[in-house]
Amino acid sequence: MTETGRVTLYHWEPNANSGKPMLTLFEKGVAFESHYLDLLAFDQHKPDYLAINPLGTIPAMTHGDLVLTESTAIMEYVDEAFPGPKLMPPDPVDAWRARWWMKFMDQWLGPSFSMIGWSVFIGPSVRSRDPAELDAAIERIPLPERRVAWRKAISGAFSPEEMAESQRRVALGIGLLEEALGKREWLASDSYSLADINGFNLAYALPLSQPHLSNDTLTPNILRWLRAIYARPATKACWKMGRTDMAKRVTILESEPA
Ligand SMILES: N[C@@H](CCC(=O)N[C@@H](CS)C(=O)NCC(=O)O)C(=O)O
């Protein structure tokens, strides 16, 4: 039975895991209450939010009495529980391809993007704060692996081997994306799907963050795909919800092909 009631999304910027359910809700035309959590202020580990998601990670969504976590599973729930355009392809092979890409992004490529992002952005953003306060904030993090990630980001302790492996995966992932988008208009099928929403949230800033690997000459299909997603009204509305410079990176997609 489908749940009824108000939808509230607990999210950070339109980016990565937060951006996935945000953009899905906009594409489906589902009205939702936005509850912004400032990840850099450690809002996600405060008692009010831990009462919603005891793991202390973002995003989470409530629908009536139901509490949902895990961004990709939330996207699939939103697609199935609400009217609006279907965002999982009806053809079984296309649906398999959509799930293949989402799994690849979530488990293999995403963590590498994330490690690079945490080392160049998250760590430096909080590093100058009072060390005792930072230590106390980290001690409040429920998941041990997130405590490790925060400590490494703050002290710049991701090893050269870890960073090199992340760069290797990013380069390989860009190659696979370019190849797939040379075969069809969208990532999984001939229609826009959750795989595109998932992929865009990780890859929208590629031309800015990896300009030597992703640009109009080397990866024309990736650039075509990113610009087509950025041009959608739902994407524009979603990215307007950004509050920091992180979300502004999407404007790189306003540039014309070289
Ligand atoms: N697998 C989870 C991962 C959630 C996750 O780790 N989110 C990050 C932000 S993208 C987070 O909450 N980080 C905060 C922290 O580690 O303190 C999902 O897809 O929802």
The ligand as a Gaussian input file, in Angstrom:
#p B3LYP/6-31G(d) Opt

LIG

0 1
 N       24.806000       5.506000       1.095000
 C       24.284000       6.707000       1.673000
 C       25.454000       7.646000       1.952000
 C       25.039000       8.905000       2.675000
 C       26.244000       9.782000       2.981000
 O       27.309000       9.287000       3.390000
 N       26.076000      11.082000       2.817000
 C       27.140000      12.016000       3.073000
 C       26.928000      13.275000       2.272000
 S       27.001000      12.997000       0.526000
 C       27.088000      12.418000       4.530000
 O       26.045000      12.422000       5.132000
 N       28.213000      12.834000       5.096000
 C       28.175000      13.452000       6.380000
 C       29.136000      12.900000       7.343000
 O       29.826000      11.940000       7.010000
 O       29.213000      13.482000       8.417000
 C       23.273000       7.345000       0.704000
 O       23.415000       7.139000      -0.500000
 O       22.337000       8.012000       1.159000

